[in-house]
């Protein structure tokens, strides 16, 4: 009788553990080098997705699916679509997807509003086709402190951001304004003026956490 009771208690404990694990919300961070954590020491600890995971704490699992140099545009010079990280994102089947792309699309030689918006819509539709109940949140691209690698703030602010806002409005998706968060805060960027430093990434993580909790 005692053996049966012990087995029953053990079974319940296992079931409870499984239930707790299943209740954990999966957060997928989709993005370029800013998401990946370019130029930061110990990316596995100091990238914004890693910092976000620490801030959210128990009940959440945050995965970094950032890939340097990638564009939202499927016709860009390095589409996120062709990176292994995108396939990994789809396999992950997240509860929440944080999309932060657009900085590399802001290179004047390749910017195309129609192609950008079509690609963004395709990504939203693809994520929803894999996980219909997924919550998608869209980040505006970061402020460009210095023009480099043909990335200009004028293209980001005058073209990429309005197009991103338009696609968010069309799909009734929440916007996280990373641009305004970092604008004119040179001290939160690496010397290249494109990538946030640890302080900037922490600001991003704290802001994004507000939109998830």
C-alpha positions as CSV (number, residue, x, y, z in Angstrom):
1,X,0.0,0.0,0.0
2,X,2.8,2.4,0.9
3,X,4.6,1.5,-2.3
4,X,1.5,2.3,-4.4
5,X,1.1,5.6,-2.5
6,X,4.8,6.5,-3.2
7,X,4.4,5.7,-6.9
8,X,1.2,7.9,-7.0
9,X,3.0,10.8,-5.3
10,X,6.0,10.4,-7.6
11,X,3.8,10.4,-10.6
12,X,2.0,13.5,-9.5
13,X,5.4,15.2,-9.0
14,X,6.5,14.3,-12.5
15,X,3.2,15.5,-14.0
16,X,3.4,18.8,-12.1
17,X,7.0,19.3,-13.3
18,X,5.9,18.7,-16.9
19,X,2.9,21.1,-16.5
20,X,5.2,23.8,-15.2
21,X,7.6,23.3,-18.1
22,X,4.7,23.5,-20.6
23,X,3.4,26.7,-19.1
24,X,6.7,28.5,-19.9
25,X,6.2,31.1,-22.6
26,X,8.6,30.9,-25.5
27,X,9.9,34.2,-26.8
28,X,11.7,34.3,-30.2
29,X,13.8,37.3,-30.9
30,X,14.1,37.7,-34.7
31,X,16.6,40.3,-36.0
32,X,19.9,41.3,-37.4
33,X,23.3,42.0,-35.7
34,X,21.7,44.3,-33.1
35,X,19.7,41.3,-31.9
36,X,22.6,38.9,-32.3
37,X,24.7,41.2,-30.1
38,X,27.5,42.2,-32.6
39,X,30.5,43.8,-30.9
40,X,29.5,42.8,-27.4
41,X,31.6,40.6,-25.2
42,X,29.9,37.5,-24.0
43,X,27.0,37.6,-26.4
44,X,25.4,34.7,-24.6
45,X,25.0,36.9,-21.5
46,X,24.9,40.4,-22.8
47,X,22.8,40.4,-26.0
48,X,19.4,41.9,-25.6
49,X,17.6,38.5,-25.8
50,X,19.8,37.2,-23.0
51,X,19.2,40.3,-20.9
52,X,15.5,40.0,-21.6
53,X,15.5,36.4,-20.4
54,X,17.0,37.5,-17.1
55,X,14.6,40.3,-16.7
56,X,11.5,38.2,-17.4
57,X,12.6,35.4,-15.1
58,X,10.7,32.3,-14.3
59,X,7.9,31.3,-16.7
60,X,9.7,32.6,-19.8
61,X,12.3,31.2,-22.2
62,X,13.9,33.7,-24.6
63,X,15.8,32.5,-27.6
64,X,18.2,34.7,-29.7
65,X,17.6,34.1,-33.4
66,X,19.5,37.2,-34.6
67,X,21.8,37.0,-37.6
68,X,24.2,39.8,-38.6
69,X,23.8,41.7,-41.8
70,X,20.3,40.4,-42.6
71,X,17.5,42.3,-44.3
72,X,13.8,41.9,-44.0
73,X,13.5,42.3,-47.8
74,X,13.6,38.9,-49.5
75,X,15.4,40.7,-52.3
76,X,18.0,42.3,-50.0
77,X,21.7,41.5,-50.2
78,X,21.4,39.1,-47.3
79,X,17.7,38.2,-46.6
80,X,16.9,36.9,-43.1
81,X,14.8,34.4,-45.0
82,X,17.9,32.6,-46.3
83,X,19.6,32.4,-42.8
84,X,19.4,29.2,-40.8
85,X,18.1,31.3,-37.9
86,X,14.8,31.8,-39.7
87,X,14.2,28.0,-40.0
88,X,15.2,27.6,-36.4
89,X,12.6,30.2,-35.4
90,X,9.9,28.4,-37.3
91,X,10.9,25.1,-35.6
92,X,10.9,26.7,-32.2
93,X,7.1,27.5,-32.5
94,X,7.2,30.5,-30.1
95,X,4.3,32.0,-28.2
96,X,5.7,35.5,-28.8
97,X,7.9,36.7,-31.7
98,X,9.8,40.0,-31.4
99,X,10.8,41.2,-34.9
100,X,13.5,43.8,-35.1
101,X,14.6,44.1,-38.7
102,X,15.0,47.0,-41.1
103,X,18.4,48.6,-40.3
104,X,20.2,46.8,-43.1
105,X,17.2,47.5,-45.5
106,X,18.0,51.2,-45.0
107,X,20.9,51.1,-47.4
108,X,19.9,53.5,-50.1
109,X,21.0,51.3,-53.0
110,X,18.5,48.6,-52.0
111,X,15.7,50.3,-50.2
112,X,12.3,49.5,-51.8
113,X,9.2,50.2,-49.8
114,X,6.9,47.8,-51.7
115,X,9.4,44.9,-51.4
116,X,10.0,45.7,-47.8
117,X,6.3,45.6,-46.9
118,X,5.6,42.5,-49.0
119,X,8.4,40.7,-47.2
120,X,7.2,41.9,-43.8
121,X,3.7,40.7,-44.5
122,X,5.1,37.3,-45.7
123,X,7.0,36.9,-42.5
124,X,4.0,37.7,-40.4
125,X,1.9,35.3,-42.4
126,X,4.5,32.5,-42.3
127,X,4.9,32.8,-38.5
128,X,1.1,32.6,-38.1
129,X,0.8,29.7,-40.4
130,X,3.2,27.7,-38.2
131,X,1.8,28.9,-34.9
132,X,-1.7,30.4,-35.4
133,X,-1.9,31.6,-31.8
134,X,1.5,33.4,-31.8
135,X,1.7,37.0,-30.6
136,X,3.9,39.2,-32.8
137,X,5.4,42.4,-31.6
138,X,7.3,44.7,-34.0
139,X,10.3,46.8,-33.0
140,X,11.1,50.0,-34.9
141,X,14.7,50.0,-36.1
142,X,17.3,51.6,-33.8
143,X,18.4,55.2,-34.3
144,X,21.5,55.5,-36.4
145,X,24.1,57.5,-34.4
146,X,26.7,57.4,-37.3
147,X,26.2,56.7,-40.9
148,X,28.2,53.6,-41.7
149,X,28.1,50.6,-44.1
150,X,25.7,52.7,-46.3
151,X,23.2,52.7,-43.5
152,X,21.7,56.2,-43.0
153,X,19.4,57.6,-40.4
154,X,17.5,59.6,-42.9
155,X,16.4,56.4,-44.7
156,X,15.6,54.7,-41.4
157,X,13.5,57.6,-40.1
158,X,11.9,58.8,-43.3
159,X,11.2,55.5,-45.0
160,X,11.8,52.3,-43.0
161,X,10.0,53.5,-39.9
162,X,6.8,54.7,-41.7
163,X,6.7,51.5,-43.7
164,X,7.1,49.4,-40.5
165,X,4.4,51.4,-38.7
166,X,2.1,50.9,-41.7
167,X,2.5,47.1,-41.7
168,X,2.0,47.0,-37.9
169,X,-1.2,49.0,-38.2
170,X,-2.4,46.8,-41.1
171,X,-2.0,43.7,-39.0
172,X,-3.1,45.3,-35.6
173,X,0.3,44.5,-34.1
174,X,1.9,46.2,-31.2
175,X,4.9,48.5,-31.9
176,X,7.9,48.8,-29.6
177,X,9.7,52.1,-30.3
178,X,13.3,51.3,-30.1
179,X,14.2,54.3,-32.3
180,X,12.8,56.8,-29.8
181,X,14.3,54.9,-26.9
182,X,17.9,55.2,-28.2
183,X,17.6,58.4,-30.2
184,X,20.3,61.0,-29.3
185,X,21.8,58.6,-26.7
186,X,25.3,58.4,-28.3
187,X,26.6,57.0,-25.0
188,X,24.5,53.8,-25.5
189,X,26.2,52.9,-28.8
190,X,29.5,51.3,-29.8
191,X,32.0,53.5,-31.7
192,X,30.5,52.4,-35.0
193,X,27.3,54.3,-34.2
194,X,25.1,51.5,-35.5
195,X,25.2,48.9,-32.7
196,X,24.0,49.5,-29.2
197,X,26.6,48.8,-26.4
198,X,25.7,46.8,-23.3
199,X,23.9,49.9,-21.8
200,X,21.9,50.3,-24.9
201,X,21.0,46.6,-25.1
202,X,19.9,46.7,-21.5
203,X,17.6,49.6,-22.3
204,X,16.2,47.6,-25.2
205,X,15.6,44.6,-23.0
206,X,13.9,46.5,-20.3
207,X,11.6,48.3,-22.8
208,X,10.7,45.0,-24.6
209,X,10.0,43.3,-21.2
210,X,7.4,46.0,-20.5
211,X,5.5,44.9,-23.6
212,X,5.6,41.2,-22.7
213,X,4.8,41.2,-19.0
